[in-house]
């Protein structure tokens, strides 16, 4: 087991899904929903930034 930061692992999985989606569009690949995985990754990124922004606003409101 090799410890790596989570961002590198996430980028590796996104890269694998991008490659899988490309090979599926060329007529090959496995019957896996790569588009669904990429959609989930995009949703997670959006959720992170929205939550981070709201948490920062909440923290600032509590300070003053």
PDB file with SEQRES, HELIX, SHEET and CRYST1 records, atoms N, CA, C and O in Angstrom:
SEQRES   1 A   64  UNK UNK UNK UNK UNK UNK UNK UNK UNK UNK UNK UNK UNK          
SEQRES   2 A   64  UNK UNK UNK UNK UNK UNK UNK UNK UNK UNK UNK UNK UNK          
SEQRES   3 A   64  UNK UNK UNK UNK UNK UNK UNK UNK UNK UNK UNK UNK UNK          
SEQRES   4 A   64  UNK UNK UNK UNK UNK UNK UNK UNK UNK UNK UNK UNK UNK          
SEQRES   5 A   64  UNK UNK UNK UNK UNK UNK UNK UNK UNK UNK UNK UNK              
HELIX    1 AA1 UNK A    6  UNK A   25  1                                  20    
HELIX    2 AA2 UNK A   34  UNK A   63  1                                  30    
CRYST1    1.000    1.000    1.000  90.00  90.00  90.00 P 1           1          
ATOM      1  N   UNK A   1       0.855  -1.169   0.000  1.00  0.00           N  
ATOM      2  CA  UNK A   1       0.000   0.000   0.000  1.00  0.00           C  
ATOM      3  C   UNK A   1       0.898   1.228   0.000  1.00  0.00           C  
ATOM      4  O   UNK A   1       1.824   1.352   0.802  1.00  0.00           O  
ATOM      5  N   UNK A   2       0.597   2.123  -0.917  1.00  0.00           N  
ATOM      6  CA  UNK A   2       1.388   3.328  -1.075  1.00  0.00           C  
ATOM      7  C   UNK A   2       0.544   4.536  -0.685  1.00  0.00           C  
ATOM      8  O   UNK A   2      -0.447   4.829  -1.355  1.00  0.00           O  
ATOM      9  N   UNK A   3       0.913   5.246   0.382  1.00  0.00           N  
ATOM     10  CA  UNK A   3       0.113   6.409   0.777  1.00  0.00           C  
ATOM     11  C   UNK A   3       0.311   7.571  -0.204  1.00  0.00           C  
ATOM     12  O   UNK A   3       1.438   7.970  -0.497  1.00  0.00           O  
ATOM     13  N   UNK A   4      -0.793   8.094  -0.694  1.00  0.00           N  
ATOM     14  CA  UNK A   4      -0.770   9.259  -1.589  1.00  0.00           C  
ATOM     15  C   UNK A   4      -1.852  10.228  -1.135  1.00  0.00           C  
ATOM     16  O   UNK A   4      -2.834   9.807  -0.523  1.00  0.00           O  
ATOM     17  N   UNK A   5      -1.695  11.505  -1.420  1.00  0.00           N  
ATOM     18  CA  UNK A   5      -2.765  12.461  -1.108  1.00  0.00           C  
ATOM     19  C   UNK A   5      -4.041  12.105  -1.874  1.00  0.00           C  
ATOM     20  O   UNK A   5      -3.986  11.573  -2.983  1.00  0.00           O  
ATOM     21  N   UNK A   6      -5.164  12.401  -1.277  1.00  0.00           N  
ATOM     22  CA  UNK A   6      -6.456  12.037  -1.860  1.00  0.00           C  
ATOM     23  C   UNK A   6      -6.672  12.666  -3.230  1.00  0.00           C  
ATOM     24  O   UNK A   6      -7.296  12.054  -4.097  1.00  0.00           O  
ATOM     25  N   UNK A   7      -6.168  13.870  -3.437  1.00  0.00           N  
ATOM     26  CA  UNK A   7      -6.376  14.538  -4.725  1.00  0.00           C  
ATOM     27  C   UNK A   7      -5.726  13.746  -5.854  1.00  0.00           C  
ATOM     28  O   UNK A   7      -6.277  13.686  -6.954  1.00  0.00           O  
ATOM     29  N   UNK A   8      -4.567  13.137  -5.607  1.00  0.00           N  
ATOM     30  CA  UNK A   8      -3.904  12.347  -6.646  1.00  0.00           C  
ATOM     31  C   UNK A   8      -4.693  11.085  -6.967  1.00  0.00           C  
ATOM     32  O   UNK A   8      -4.804  10.692  -8.128  1.00  0.00           O  
ATOM     33  N   UNK A   9      -5.237  10.456  -5.939  1.00  0.00           N  
ATOM     34  CA  UNK A   9      -6.079   9.286  -6.175  1.00  0.00           C  
ATOM     35  C   UNK A   9      -7.331   9.639  -6.950  1.00  0.00           C  
ATOM     36  O   UNK A   9      -7.729   8.916  -7.864  1.00  0.00           O  
ATOM     37  N   UNK A  10      -7.954  10.754  -6.585  1.00  0.00           N  
ATOM     38  CA  UNK A  10      -9.167  11.187  -7.283  1.00  0.00           C  
ATOM     39  C   UNK A  10      -8.860  11.514  -8.738  1.00  0.00           C  
ATOM     40  O   UNK A  10      -9.623  11.144  -9.630  1.00  0.00           O  
ATOM     41  N   UNK A  11      -7.752  12.205  -8.986  1.00  0.00           N  
ATOM     42  CA  UNK A  11      -7.374  12.530 -10.364  1.00  0.00           C  
ATOM     43  C   UNK A  11      -7.062  11.276 -11.171  1.00  0.00           C  
ATOM     44  O   UNK A  11      -7.355  11.215 -12.365  1.00  0.00           O  
ATOM     45  N   UNK A  12      -6.470  10.277 -10.526  1.00  0.00           N  
ATOM     46  CA  UNK A  12      -6.192   9.019 -11.222  1.00  0.00           C  
ATOM     47  C   UNK A  12      -7.493   8.339 -11.639  1.00  0.00           C  
ATOM     48  O   UNK A  12      -7.600   7.848 -12.763  1.00  0.00           O  
ATOM     49  N   UNK A  13      -8.474   8.305 -10.752  1.00  0.00           N  
ATOM     50  CA  UNK A  13      -9.746   7.676 -11.094  1.00  0.00           C  
ATOM     51  C   UNK A  13     -10.494   8.459 -12.170  1.00  0.00           C  
ATOM     52  O   UNK A  13     -11.126   7.861 -13.041  1.00  0.00           O  
ATOM     53  N   UNK A  14     -10.429   9.778 -12.122  1.00  0.00           N  
ATOM     54  CA  UNK A  14     -11.059  10.590 -13.173  1.00  0.00           C  
ATOM     55  C   UNK A  14     -10.364  10.319 -14.503  1.00  0.00           C  
ATOM     56  O   UNK A  14     -11.021  10.189 -15.536  1.00  0.00           O  
ATOM     57  N   UNK A  15      -9.043  10.234 -14.477  1.00  0.00           N  
ATOM     58  CA  UNK A  15      -8.296   9.922 -15.695  1.00  0.00           C  
ATOM     59  C   UNK A  15      -8.667   8.562 -16.267  1.00  0.00           C  
ATOM     60  O   UNK A  15      -8.826   8.416 -17.479  1.00  0.00           O  
ATOM     61  N   UNK A  16      -8.804   7.568 -15.397  1.00  0.00           N  
ATOM     62  CA  UNK A  16      -9.213   6.237 -15.859  1.00  0.00           C  
ATOM     63  C   UNK A  16     -10.608   6.269 -16.472  1.00  0.00           C  
ATOM     64  O   UNK A  16     -10.856   5.611 -17.483  1.00  0.00           O  
ATOM     65  N   UNK A  17     -11.505   7.016 -15.878  1.00  0.00           N  
ATOM     66  CA  UNK A  17     -12.856   7.110 -16.428  1.00  0.00           C  
ATOM     67  C   UNK A  17     -12.875   7.884 -17.742  1.00  0.00           C  
ATOM     68  O   UNK A  17     -13.646   7.551 -18.642  1.00  0.00           O  
ATOM     69  N   UNK A  18     -12.039   8.910 -17.864  1.00  0.00           N  
ATOM     70  CA  UNK A  18     -11.946   9.624 -19.139  1.00  0.00           C  
ATOM     71  C   UNK A  18     -11.437   8.691 -20.237  1.00  0.00           C  
ATOM     72  O   UNK A  18     -11.956   8.689 -21.353  1.00  0.00           O  
ATOM     73  N   UNK A  19     -10.417   7.901 -19.908  1.00  0.00           N  
ATOM     74  CA  UNK A  19      -9.889   6.940 -20.876  1.00  0.00           C  
ATOM     75  C   UNK A  19     -10.945   5.887 -21.225  1.00  0.00           C  
ATOM     76  O   UNK A  19     -11.112   5.536 -22.393  1.00  0.00           O  
ATOM     77  N   UNK A  20     -11.640   5.397 -20.231  1.00  0.00           N  
ATOM     78  CA  UNK A  20     -12.694   4.412 -20.476  1.00  0.00           C  
ATOM     79  C   UNK A  20     -13.815   4.967 -21.336  1.00  0.00           C  
ATOM     80  O   UNK A  20     -14.330   4.271 -22.211  1.00  0.00           O  
ATOM     81  N   UNK A  21     -14.193   6.206 -21.096  1.00  0.00           N  
ATOM     82  CA  UNK A  21     -15.232   6.840 -21.907  1.00  0.00           C  
ATOM     83  C   UNK A  21     -14.764   7.002 -23.347  1.00  0.00           C  
ATOM     84  O   UNK A  21     -15.536   6.794 -24.284  1.00  0.00           O  
ATOM     85  N   UNK A  22     -13.506   7.370 -23.519  1.00  0.00           N  
ATOM     86  CA  UNK A  22     -12.954   7.509 -24.868  1.00  0.00           C  
ATOM     87  C   UNK A  22     -12.970   6.166 -25.599  1.00  0.00           C  
ATOM     88  O   UNK A  22     -13.391   6.093 -26.753  1.00  0.00           O  
ATOM     89  N   UNK A  23     -12.516   5.107 -24.932  1.00  0.00           N  
ATOM     90  CA  UNK A  23     -12.489   3.800 -25.596  1.00  0.00           C  
ATOM     91  C   UNK A  23     -13.893   3.299 -25.899  1.00  0.00           C  
ATOM     92  O   UNK A  23     -14.097   2.608 -26.897  1.00  0.00           O  
ATOM     93  N   UNK A  24     -14.860   3.634 -25.057  1.00  0.00           N  
ATOM     94  CA  UNK A  24     -16.244   3.240 -25.350  1.00  0.00           C  
ATOM     95  C   UNK A  24     -16.772   3.950 -26.583  1.00  0.00           C  
ATOM     96  O   UNK A  24     -17.507   3.354 -27.370  1.00  0.00           O  
ATOM     97  N   UNK A  25     -16.411   5.209 -26.766  1.00  0.00           N  
ATOM     98  CA  UNK A  25     -16.888   5.934 -27.949  1.00  0.00           C  
ATOM     99  C   UNK A  25     -16.231   5.417 -29.221  1.00  0.00           C  
ATOM    100  O   UNK A  25     -16.745   5.640 -30.317  1.00  0.00           O  
ATOM    101  N   UNK A  26     -15.100   4.731 -29.088  1.00  0.00           N  
ATOM    102  CA  UNK A  26     -14.417   4.158 -30.247  1.00  0.00           C  
ATOM    103  C   UNK A  26     -14.867   2.728 -30.530  1.00  0.00           C  
ATOM    104  O   UNK A  26     -14.343   2.078 -31.433  1.00  0.00           O  
ATOM    105  N   UNK A  27     -15.838   2.239 -29.760  1.00  0.00           N  
ATOM    106  CA  UNK A  27     -16.380   0.905 -29.997  1.00  0.00           C  
ATOM    107  C   UNK A  27     -15.798  -0.189 -29.128  1.00  0.00           C  
ATOM    108  O   UNK A  27     -16.158  -1.353 -29.303  1.00  0.00           O  
ATOM    109  N   UNK A  28     -14.928   0.131 -28.216  1.00  0.00           N  
ATOM    110  CA  UNK A  28     -14.329  -0.879 -27.346  1.00  0.00           C  
ATOM    111  C   UNK A  28     -14.662  -0.596 -25.899  1.00  0.00           C  
ATOM    112  O   UNK A  28     -15.634   0.094 -25.589  1.00  0.00           O  
ATOM    113  N   UNK A  29     -13.844  -1.138 -25.021  1.00  0.00           N  
ATOM    114  CA  UNK A  29     -14.009  -0.860 -23.604  1.00  0.00           C  
ATOM    115  C   UNK A  29     -14.995  -1.779 -22.918  1.00  0.00           C  
ATOM    116  O   UNK A  29     -15.645  -2.614 -23.547  1.00  0.00           O  
ATOM    117  N   UNK A  30     -15.085  -1.606 -21.639  1.00  0.00           N  
ATOM    118  CA  UNK A  30     -15.984  -2.409 -20.815  1.00  0.00           C  
ATOM    119  C   UNK A  30     -17.333  -1.716 -20.667  1.00  0.00           C  
ATOM    120  O   UNK A  30     -17.422  -0.495 -20.795  1.00  0.00           O  
ATOM    121  N   UNK A  31     -18.386  -2.493 -20.397  1.00  0.00           N  
ATOM    122  CA  UNK A  31     -19.716  -1.879 -20.221  1.00  0.00           C  
ATOM    123  C   UNK A  31     -19.879  -1.253 -18.839  1.00  0.00           C  
ATOM    124  O   UNK A  31     -20.682  -1.713 -18.026  1.00  0.00           O  
ATOM    125  N   UNK A  32     -19.120  -0.214 -18.589  1.00  0.00           N  
ATOM    126  CA  UNK A  32     -19.165   0.501 -17.308  1.00  0.00           C  
ATOM    127  C   UNK A  32     -19.667   1.907 -17.592  1.00  0.00           C  
ATOM    128  O   UNK A  32     -19.339   2.479 -18.632  1.00  0.00           O  
ATOM    129  N   UNK A  33     -20.443   2.466 -16.701  1.00  0.00           N  
ATOM    130  CA  UNK A  33     -20.980   3.810 -16.889  1.00  0.00           C  
ATOM    131  C   UNK A  33     -19.948   4.871 -16.568  1.00  0.00           C  
ATOM    132  O   UNK A  33     -20.046   5.546 -15.544  1.00  0.00           O  
ATOM    133  N   UNK A  34     -18.948   5.025 -17.445  1.00  0.00           N  
ATOM    134  CA  UNK A  34     -17.898   6.020 -17.205  1.00  0.00           C  
ATOM    135  C   UNK A  34     -18.468   7.430 -17.151  1.00  0.00           C  
ATOM    136  O   UNK A  34     -18.010   8.260 -16.366  1.00  0.00           O  
ATOM    137  N   UNK A  35     -19.460   7.699 -17.980  1.00  0.00           N  
ATOM    138  CA  UNK A  35     -20.099   9.016 -17.956  1.00  0.00           C  
ATOM    139  C   UNK A  35     -20.751   9.296 -16.613  1.00  0.00           C  
ATOM    140  O   UNK A  35     -20.715  10.424 -16.121  1.00  0.00           O  
ATOM    141  N   UNK A  36     -21.350   8.266 -16.021  1.00  0.00           N  
ATOM    142  CA  UNK A  36     -21.971   8.431 -14.703  1.00  0.00           C  
ATOM    143  C   UNK A  36     -20.915   8.695 -13.635  1.00  0.00           C  
ATOM    144  O   UNK A  36     -21.127   9.515 -12.742  1.00  0.00           O  
ATOM    145  N   UNK A  37     -19.782   8.005 -13.721  1.00  0.00           N  
ATOM    146  CA  UNK A  37     -18.708   8.243 -12.756  1.00  0.00           C  
ATOM    147  C   UNK A  37     -18.175   9.665 -12.879  1.00  0.00           C  
ATOM    148  O   UNK A  37     -17.925  10.332 -11.875  1.00  0.00           O  
ATOM    149  N   UNK A  38     -18.001  10.126 -14.123  1.00  0.00           N  
ATOM    150  CA  UNK A  38     -17.509  11.490 -14.330  1.00  0.00           C  
ATOM    151  C   UNK A  38     -18.534  12.515 -13.870  1.00  0.00           C  
ATOM    152  O   UNK A  38     -18.167  13.559 -13.329  1.00  0.00           O  
ATOM    153  N   UNK A  39     -19.809  12.231 -14.077  1.00  0.00           N  
ATOM    154  CA  UNK A  39     -20.863  13.118 -13.581  1.00  0.00           C  
ATOM    155  C   UNK A  39     -20.857  13.190 -12.064  1.00  0.00           C  
ATOM    156  O   UNK A  39     -21.056  14.261 -11.489  1.00  0.00           O  
ATOM    157  N   UNK A  40     -20.631  12.066 -11.420  1.00  0.00           N  
ATOM    158  CA  UNK A  40     -20.537  12.048  -9.962  1.00  0.00           C  
ATOM    159  C   UNK A  40     -19.329  12.821  -9.456  1.00  0.00           C  
ATOM    160  O   UNK A  40     -19.410  13.510  -8.439  1.00  0.00           O  
ATOM    161  N   UNK A  41     -18.211  12.708 -10.161  1.00  0.00           N  
ATOM    162  CA  UNK A  41     -17.015  13.467  -9.778  1.00  0.00           C  
ATOM    163  C   UNK A  41     -17.261  14.965  -9.922  1.00  0.00           C  
ATOM    164  O   UNK A  41     -16.880  15.748  -9.052  1.00  0.00           O  
ATOM    165  N   UNK A  42     -17.898  15.361 -11.019  1.00  0.00           N  
ATOM    166  CA  UNK A  42     -18.210  16.775 -11.235  1.00  0.00           C  
ATOM    167  C   UNK A  42     -19.166  17.291 -10.157  1.00  0.00           C  
ATOM    168  O   UNK A  42     -18.984  18.393  -9.639  1.00  0.00           O  
ATOM    169  N   UNK A  43     -20.180  16.497  -9.823  1.00  0.00           N  
ATOM    170  CA  UNK A  43     -21.128  16.882  -8.779  1.00  0.00           C  
ATOM    171  C   UNK A  43     -20.424  17.021  -7.432  1.00  0.00           C  
ATOM    172  O   UNK A  43     -20.705  17.952  -6.677  1.00  0.00           O  
ATOM    173  N   UNK A  44     -19.520  16.109  -7.132  1.00  0.00           N  
ATOM    174  CA  UNK A  44     -18.768  16.183  -5.886  1.00  0.00           C  
ATOM    175  C   UNK A  44     -17.902  17.421  -5.797  1.00  0.00           C  
ATOM    176  O   UNK A  44     -17.799  18.036  -4.736  1.00  0.00           O  
ATOM    177  N   UNK A  45     -17.274  17.793  -6.910  1.00  0.00           N  
ATOM    178  CA  UNK A  45     -16.447  19.005  -6.935  1.00  0.00           C  
ATOM    179  C   UNK A  45     -17.315  20.238  -6.711  1.00  0.00           C  
ATOM    180  O   UNK A  45     -16.956  21.122  -5.933  1.00  0.00           O  
ATOM    181  N   UNK A  46     -18.458  20.294  -7.394  1.00  0.00           N  
ATOM    182  CA  UNK A  46     -19.375  21.433  -7.213  1.00  0.00           C  
ATOM    183  C   UNK A  46     -19.863  21.505  -5.768  1.00  0.00           C  
ATOM    184  O   UNK A  46     -19.908  22.584  -5.178  1.00  0.00           O  
ATOM    185  N   UNK A  47     -20.227  20.362  -5.205  1.00  0.00           N  
ATOM    186  CA  UNK A  47     -20.706  20.313  -3.829  1.00  0.00           C  
ATOM    187  C   UNK A  47     -19.627  20.810  -2.866  1.00  0.00           C  
ATOM    188  O   UNK A  47     -19.922  21.541  -1.921  1.00  0.00           O  
ATOM    189  N   UNK A  48     -18.394  20.416  -3.108  1.00  0.00           N  
ATOM    190  CA  UNK A  48     -17.287  20.847  -2.256  1.00  0.00           C  
ATOM    191  C   UNK A  48     -17.159  22.370  -2.253  1.00  0.00           C  
ATOM    192  O   UNK A  48     -17.055  22.985  -1.192  1.00  0.00           O  
ATOM    193  N   UNK A  49     -17.167  22.976  -3.444  1.00  0.00           N  
ATOM    194  CA  UNK A  49     -16.988  24.427  -3.512  1.00  0.00           C  
ATOM    195  C   UNK A  49     -18.181  25.175  -2.925  1.00  0.00           C  
ATOM    196  O   UNK A  49     -17.999  26.210  -2.284  1.00  0.00           O  
ATOM    197  N   UNK A  50     -19.388  24.676  -3.130  1.00  0.00           N  
ATOM    198  CA  UNK A  50     -20.575  25.311  -2.540  1.00  0.00           C  
ATOM    199  C   UNK A  50     -20.522  25.206  -1.022  1.00  0.00           C  
ATOM    200  O   UNK A  50     -20.758  26.190  -0.321  1.00  0.00           O  
ATOM    201  N   UNK A  51     -20.217  24.027  -0.518  1.00  0.00           N  
ATOM    202  CA  UNK A  51     -20.154  23.813   0.927  1.00  0.00           C  
ATOM    203  C   UNK A  51     -19.036  24.643   1.548  1.00  0.00           C  
ATOM    204  O   UNK A  51     -19.207  25.203   2.630  1.00  0.00           O  
ATOM    205  N   UNK A  52     -17.902  24.724   0.875  1.00  0.00           N  
ATOM    206  CA  UNK A  52     -16.780  25.503   1.397  1.00  0.00           C  
ATOM    207  C   UNK A  52     -17.150  26.980   1.497  1.00  0.00           C  
ATOM    208  O   UNK A  52     -16.816  27.642   2.480  1.00  0.00           O  
ATOM    209  N   UNK A  53     -17.835  27.491   0.487  1.00  0.00           N  
ATOM    210  CA  UNK A  53     -18.252  28.895   0.489  1.00  0.00           C  
ATOM    211  C   UNK A  53     -19.264  29.158   1.608  1.00  0.00           C  
ATOM    212  O   UNK A  53     -19.158  30.162   2.313  1.00  0.00           O  
ATOM    213  N   UNK A  54     -20.244  28.265   1.776  1.00  0.00           N  
ATOM    214  CA  UNK A  54     -21.262  28.451   2.813  1.00  0.00           C  
ATOM    215  C   UNK A  54     -20.665  28.335   4.204  1.00  0.00           C  
ATOM    216  O   UNK A  54     -21.047  29.079   5.107  1.00  0.00           O  
ATOM    217  N   UNK A  55     -19.733  27.411   4.387  1.00  0.00           N  
ATOM    218  CA  UNK A  55     -19.107  27.236   5.693  1.00  0.00           C  
ATOM    219  C   UNK A  55     -18.296  28.468   6.059  1.00  0.00           C  
ATOM    220  O   UNK A  55     -18.299  28.891   7.215  1.00  0.00           O  
ATOM    221  N   UNK A  56     -17.605  29.044   5.090  1.00  0.00           N  
ATOM    222  CA  UNK A  56     -16.813  30.246   5.351  1.00  0.00           C  
ATOM    223  C   UNK A  56     -17.723  31.403   5.747  1.00  0.00           C  
ATOM    224  O   UNK A  56     -17.403  32.151   6.670  1.00  0.00           O  
ATOM    225  N   UNK A  57     -18.866  31.562   5.053  1.00  0.00           N  
ATOM    226  CA  UNK A  57     -19.803  32.631   5.402  1.00  0.00           C  
ATOM    227  C   UNK A  57     -20.359  32.429   6.805  1.00  0.00           C  
ATOM    228  O   UNK A  57     -20.473  33.388   7.569  1.00  0.00           O  
ATOM    229  N   UNK A  58     -20.705  31.189   7.155  1.00  0.00           N  
ATOM    230  CA  UNK A  58     -21.243  30.893   8.478  1.00  0.00           C  
ATOM    231  C   UNK A  58     -20.218  31.220   9.560  1.00  0.00           C  
ATOM    232  O   UNK A  58     -20.557  31.785  10.600  1.00  0.00           O  
ATOM    233  N   UNK A  59     -18.967  30.860   9.306  1.00  0.00           N  
ATOM    234  CA  UNK A  59     -17.909  31.112  10.271  1.00  0.00           C  
ATOM    235  C   UNK A  59     -17.725  32.614  10.485  1.00  0.00           C  
ATOM    236  O   UNK A  59     -17.577  33.067  11.619  1.00  0.00           O  
ATOM    237  N   UNK A  60     -17.735  33.380   9.402  1.00  0.00           N  
ATOM    238  CA  UNK A  60     -17.561  34.830   9.518  1.00  0.00           C  
ATOM    239  C   UNK A  60     -18.738  35.469  10.250  1.00  0.00           C  
ATOM    240  O   UNK A  60     -18.539  36.418  11.007  1.00  0.00           O  
ATOM    241  N   UNK A  61     -19.948  34.978  10.046  1.00  0.00           N  
ATOM    242  CA  UNK A  61     -21.119  35.526  10.736  1.00  0.00           C  
ATOM    243  C   UNK A  61     -21.034  35.253  12.237  1.00  0.00           C  
ATOM    244  O   UNK A  61     -21.457  36.083  13.042  1.00  0.00           O  
ATOM    245  N   UNK A  62     -20.491  34.097  12.616  1.00  0.00           N  
ATOM    246  CA  UNK A  62     -20.378  33.775  14.040  1.00  0.00           C  
ATOM    247  C   UNK A  62     -19.298  34.601  14.716  1.00  0.00           C  
ATOM    248  O   UNK A  62     -19.391  34.878  15.912  1.00  0.00           O  
ATOM    249  N   UNK A  63     -18.283  34.996  13.977  1.00  0.00           N  
ATOM    250  CA  UNK A  63     -17.188  35.758  14.569  1.00  0.00           C  
ATOM    251  C   UNK A  63     -17.623  37.146  14.986  1.00  0.00           C  
ATOM    252  O   UNK A  63     -17.134  37.666  15.989  1.00  0.00           O  
ATOM    253  N   UNK A  64     -18.527  37.756  14.246  1.00  0.00           N  
ATOM    254  CA  UNK A  64     -18.894  39.148  14.520  1.00  0.00           C  
ATOM    255  C   UNK A  64     -20.257  39.252  15.119  1.00  0.00           C  
ATOM    256  O   UNK A  64     -20.721  40.354  15.411  1.00  0.00           O  
TER     257      UNK A  64                                                      
END                                                                             
